[in-house]
Amino acid sequence: MQVSLTATGGLERRLEVAVPAQAVTSEIETRLKQLARTARLKGFRPGKAPLPVVRQQFGDQVRAEVVSDLMRKSFAEAVSKEQLTPAAGPRIEPIAVDPGSDLKYAAVFEVMPEVKVAPFDAIRIQRPTAEVTEADVDAMIESMRRQRPQFTAVDRAAQATDRVTVDYDGTLGGEPFAGGEGRDVTFVIGAGQVLPQFDTAVTGASAGDTRKVTVAYAENHASQALAGKTAEFTLTVKKVEEQQLPAVDEAFCRAYGVEDGSLETLRVEVRASMEREMTAVIRGRIRSQVMEALYRNNPLEVPRSLIEDAAQQLQLDAGRRAGARDVSQLPPREQFAEAARQRVALGMVMSEIVRSEALTLDRTRVHSRLDDLVASLPNPQDTRRAYLSNPDAMRQIESAVLEDQAIDAIVAKASVTDQPSSFRELTGFGRNEATTGSSAT
């Protein structure tokens, strides 16, 4: 086998391979003889057809299979001989494939770049530090109360945080329109559950009152029938209910999964959940800083084929999140090119760090991560067993743990400055919580 390697620019290589005609012919004859032992041809008993007849019947098919197999085998041997690591499968360009002549072809492919990771001590990290205080736990339980409000009918004008029940009828140009009618619709005033104009209209109204509302829809409204148009609504208030928050009693605790109904147990579980959330946020911020530094400090030429594959996956993921039903509804792939490049480059850098730091998967951390993952779910033990029986799901967890181990190795050698913070600052707890008493998330 003769091999000629040419660098055609960047990471692309052109590998020309020649396999002697004798090797091709010999392999074809060997396969035809094997086939003759079992071939069923009309006029002959199974396996008794003469070799010339078998060659005439199956020769072209066998030759095509041999050529394909020899290309695949010789390519693998050639890249091994040249000590190359292809980034993806090659593009094969036949040069000579005629019977009786040497098999010659060119394989065009990209190779993986050599990765040399810059020293970790050049990385600067701001590490947030915080603790969950008793006041934080109090605030979280208060938020949990707001998630389970109780409503009682009142004979007064509606105000913020009240729940109202209304009927409404809408018109466009004086005519009713599809979706413009509602009966026994309930919403909490100020909770952002309905159009702002509806909230404003019912504030100050009592049961039995009627209000008129004008709604001007934006030009880019999701409904083409309403985009850029103005609708008139008539709202009739049927009920006003006052919101009251539940007492933090045994029933409240049990409603949040505390079997013994104890407030003390609830506080312990709430604190543990908050600490898990805060730890995840801190680790996420450190990870972001590490990844940004690795990408900045380790510029790489990345194989185009890998970028294209990663961009396609990002495009499909975005399409699924947006509810795309077919390819025509997917966002343009070009907008994912840079993110794809960064993903591929960081994947190569992290792989080299795992190798150079001689990291091995910590099974204790895998199980700990799995426990954290299922801890807040309704049936944690059942979910845990489901994960353990799903190899793909476990591989994702193992990959995340190995990445965590690599990040820990980097942080141990990086320049780290602690940055005091708080649970609220780190998690954004309470930032978007409406003062109206709407449910917190």
Beta strands, then each sheet from edge to edge (+ up, - down):
strand 1: 2-9
strand 2: 12-19
strand 3: 91-96
strand 4: 103-110
strand 5: 124-129
strand 6: 150-153
strand 7: 163-172
strand 8: 175-188
strand 9: 210-216
strand 10: 230-244
strand 11: 415-420
sheet 1: 1+ 2- 4+ 3-
sheet 2: 5+ 11+
sheet 3: 6+ 10- 7+ 8-
sheet 4: 6+ 10- 9+
end
